[in-house]
Amino acid sequence: MLKVYSKELIFNTKSMWKNTLTLLLIPFLVYSQENIKFSETIIIEDLQRHLNILASDSLEGRETGKPGQKMAADYIMNHFKDIGIPPYKKNTYYQKFKVKSGRHLCKCDDCDVSLVKKIFKNKKKIKGENVLGYIEGSDLKEELIVITAHYDHLGKHDSLIFNGADDDGSGTVAAMEIAEAFMLAKKAGNGPRRSVLIMPVSGEEKGLLGSKYYANNPIYPLESTVANLNIDMIGRIGDFKDNPNYVYLIGSDMLSTELHNISEDVNKKHIGLELDYTFNKEDDPNRYYYRSDHYNFAKNNIPVIFYFNGLHEDYHKVTDTVEKINFKKIETIARLVFLTAWELANRDERIVVDKEEN
């Protein structure tokens, strides 16, 4: 109750302020400040509330095709309902798929136990769901910004539960709150010009299956998709970092110089993180550019940014749990993603693709 009241209070107050400035004929200043106000509705308390549920033992590690993954999908769907996002078609928020499990994309030396390898030996078809939160734009609504995070993880094996708080519970809860910030903006009369699709996907841990299925069976035309912002593992400090005030960006300049420049400008103006491009190479030996859901957009020549904090000692281990999460990091990076998406959605011209995926 306190959460809802506080957010409504922000916008009731802001509405009065906006009306006053409108009378003073200063609409541009109002608009330039709106994005900051809406980004500030993404707060630690809400991120923590969501992650305590998604990374709880009751969801048994959210393995794609298992009951825990279905429970997670329902939780995300209900959040979309609660914030006012309508079903994208026929009373459903789900894009369902049934596909054969892919290959394990991480280096197995990074993982804790041989059980992780066993997960990928089973090549039978699995059923999963992408959860679609479609926020229709206004005058440029035929164009689309897609924000992704994968809500699946490794599941439960024997008595071990892989909760996946950081991988990728952190990105999922960020995407959920970004969706709410956009909906608050829309309800306040400041919705995005371009449409925004918030799409938590499943099947990532089994070979980027959910995002691959969407790219092969797009609900909205790929040629109308301006960019994909993908969030995967943003709740911890990586192995090679001491200062938490950073995020690795991967792919931002691979297809669009303009996207990279926008990302830099938004961060410099509003957030002030260290944007680290250490892994932003197609020939990076870790191959991170190919290892999360953004790649299924990039290979279709859709500009992408992958937000990532790096691997850590609990990656793909049962010790990737909520109590180790740095929620301030999630809040800061989620605000950066929101503000970048806001700029992409509201600028006059669509960003230019000046490079091509090989």
Order of alpha helices (4+ residues) and beta strands (2+ residues): alpha-alpha-alpha-alpha-beta-alpha-beta-beta-beta-beta-beta-alpha-beta-alpha-beta-beta-alpha-beta-alpha-beta-alpha
